[in-house]
Amino acid sequence: MTSNLDNILNTLKADGMQPLPADFSSSVWSRIGELQERRSAYKSNALAGVMFVVAVGAGFGTAQQPVSAQTGFSTLTDGPDYSPAGLLNISQ
């Protein structure tokens, strides 16, 4: 079996397979870096595009809305005073 394998390997060796160039490994890694760079650029461009579409949509959605002054109740600013000074009954 070993001699058969040696014969097969010698036959493959005799077929004249060219050795790999010395910079093969570095060229593979540079190609991988280029692919990752393209993917990163694509993702950032896609994100910028989505943000642009959302911003334009929000602009069109709020444009030409009727404006009227209201003296309504705001739950954030009106109502009880929950500041630390108000809760501790500190007079000003």
C-alpha positions in Angstrom: 0.0 0.0 0.0 2.8 2.4 0.9 4.6 1.7 -2.4 1.4 2.3 -4.3 1.0 5.6 -2.5 4.6 6.5 -3.3 4.1 5.7 -7.0 1.0 7.9 -7.1 2.8 10.8 -5.4 5.8 10.4 -7.7 3.4 10.4 -10.7 1.8 13.6 -9.5 5.2 15.1 -8.9 6.3 14.2 -12.4 3.3 16.0 -13.9 5.1 19.2 -13.6 3.1 21.0 -11.0 4.5 24.5 -10.6 5.6 25.5 -7.1 3.7 28.3 -5.4 5.2 31.8 -5.7 7.0 33.1 -2.6 4.4 35.9 -2.0 1.4 33.6 -2.3 0.5 33.8 1.4 0.7 37.6 1.5 -1.3 38.0 -1.6 -4.1 35.7 -0.2 -4.2 37.8 3.0 -4.2 41.1 1.0 -7.2 39.8 -1.0 -9.0 38.8 2.2 -8.4 42.3 3.5 -9.8 43.8 0.3 -12.9 41.7 0.6 -13.5 42.7 4.2 -12.9 46.4 3.3 -15.5 46.2 0.6 -18.0 44.5 2.9 -17.4 47.2 5.5 -17.9 50.0 3.0 -21.1 48.3 1.7 -22.5 48.1 5.3 -21.6 51.7 6.1 -23.1 52.9 2.8 -26.3 50.8 3.4 -26.6 52.3 6.9 -26.2 55.8 5.6 -28.8 55.1 2.9 -31.3 53.8 5.5 -30.7 56.8 7.7 -31.2 59.2 4.7 -34.5 57.5 3.8 -35.8 57.6 7.3 -34.8 61.3 7.6 -36.5 62.2 4.3 -39.6 60.2 5.3 -39.8 61.9 8.6 -39.5 65.3 6.9 -42.2 64.6 4.4 -44.4 63.2 7.2 -44.2 66.3 9.3 -44.2 68.9 6.5 -47.4 71.0 5.8 -49.0 70.0 9.1 -51.4 72.6 10.5 -49.9 74.5 13.5 -52.1 75.8 16.3 -51.2 77.1 19.8 -52.5 75.0 22.6 -52.5 75.5 26.3 -52.7 71.8 26.9 -51.5 69.8 29.8 -48.0 68.3 29.6 -47.3 65.3 31.8 -43.6 66.2 31.8 -43.7 69.8 32.9 -47.1 70.3 34.6 -48.2 68.6 37.7 -46.6 67.9 41.0 -43.0 69.0 41.7 -40.9 65.9 42.1 -37.5 67.7 42.3 -35.3 66.8 45.3 -36.0 70.1 46.9 -39.7 69.7 46.5 -39.6 66.2 47.9 -37.6 67.3 51.0 -39.8 70.3 51.6 -36.8 72.7 51.4 -38.0 76.3 51.0 -36.2 78.4 48.5 
